[in-house]
Amino acid sequence: MTAIVRYNRKETFVTSVASQSRQDRLRGVLAPVLTPFTANLDPDWPAYLRHCRWLLENGAGLAIFGTNSEAASLSVDERVELTDRLLDAGIPASRLMPGTGSCALTDTVRLTRHAVEKGAGGVLVLPPFYFKGVSEDGLFAYYAEVIERVGDSRLAVYLYHIPQLTQVPISLSLIERLLKRYPQAIAGAKDSSGDWGNSRAMIDQFSSSGFDVFPASESLLSKALPLGGAGCISATVNVNPHGIQALYAALTAGDERQASVFQADADKVRQIYQSSAMIPAMKYTLAEAHGHSSWAIVRPPLVPMQREDGAALLARLDLASFSLNRLQ
């Protein structure tokens, strides 16, 4: 039986029983898992399970319901059902980092509580993003309410900083305040700002406190890991998990020569996808690789990649010696 964590809103963290070991934390390469849809825009469960298993087989963890999962276009019930079905299919809960952030506090609490109770390795929590220009006090109150209401010693929150989409940044001072109040519950952050200076500041200021920083691009792995970064949560892990995992392994082994080669290869693939709308581009690639045309479907308001653009994408991948056979 798991003990409930009790917090005191006016003091720092009071009691933690059976809290998650730092050594058990999610680290390494994680994919914000793409969500395939059927022609009627329902989640395509067989394709989803196959993709998740393939990612795990290639060394990646599963950050389900991230930006590239089109999570903002998925309902709470859909996220709960997909999580349960993955677990029922034997996907290990410890390899999951579900995205649970929502504009509605109660939705975030429901999704977070569900993930924790199912044994997920952590939860990735966006700030509430509808209201702009909100104060740091308001954001602190939001995260505090989530932690207090979930009230579980297993909770490991990863703050999701993606200001170009949310327009609600996760500041260094907010991280400091949350770590002071909830040092056991605040596990780290995904920094999707694209600002290496910000990622480095997070690592420099907080990694010694056990705060794990995941830049959102494998292009930053060679910079982040030597300083104490935890890995990366990157869109292109969906199509290049083996290459990015090889880079991570070389860096953690201290093999600088091999890491340099793998970094250059991974950067080529990343740059190709960054030149297009990444979600439709990655989905088009998977559709071609699997001969499964519905993989190219996205939920509105996104639009699928047009065939002529897809052909150009595949040609660029071919020039970079990236074979679609690697996706099967």
Number of C-alpha atoms within 10 A of each C-alpha: 3 11 13 16 22 16 19 12 13 7 10 15 18 12 13 18 13 12 18 18 9 12 8 9 18 22 19 21 28 31 30 26 28 30 28 26 19 17 12 10 13 13 18 16 16 9 18 19 18 11 21 22 17 16 23 17 12 18 18 25 27 29 27 27 27 27 19 22 21 20 23 15 15 15 11 16 11 14 19 15 12 17 22 16 14 18 16 10 11 9 18 16 20 16 20 24 28 29 29 26 27 20 15 12 15 13 17 25 21 16 23 28 21 18 24 21 14 14 17 23 26 29 28 25 25 25 26 21 18 13 10 11 10 14 10 16 10 11 17 16 13 18 24 17 17 21 24 18 15 22 17 22 21 25 26 26 25 24 23 24 26 20 16 11 12 16 17 22 22 20 12 14 10 15 19 15 15 18 21 14 19 23 18 23 25 23 26 28 25 24 26 22 19 16 11 15 10 16 24 19 12 23 25 14 13 19 18 10 12 18 24 25 29 31 29 26 22 27 19 20 24 20 15 21 20 12 12 18 25 25 27 29 28 27 28 27 29 25 24 21 27 20 19 30 23 19 27 23 18 20 22 16 11 12 12 14 10 15 21 15 12 20 22 13 17 24 15 16 19 21 12 16 20 13 10 15 13 17 26 23 23 23 25 27 22 24 17 17 17 14 10 12 15 19 27 23 23 25 18 10 7 13 13 19 23 12 10 8 13 20 15 11 20 19 13 16 18 12 9 13 12 17 12 16 8 12 19 11
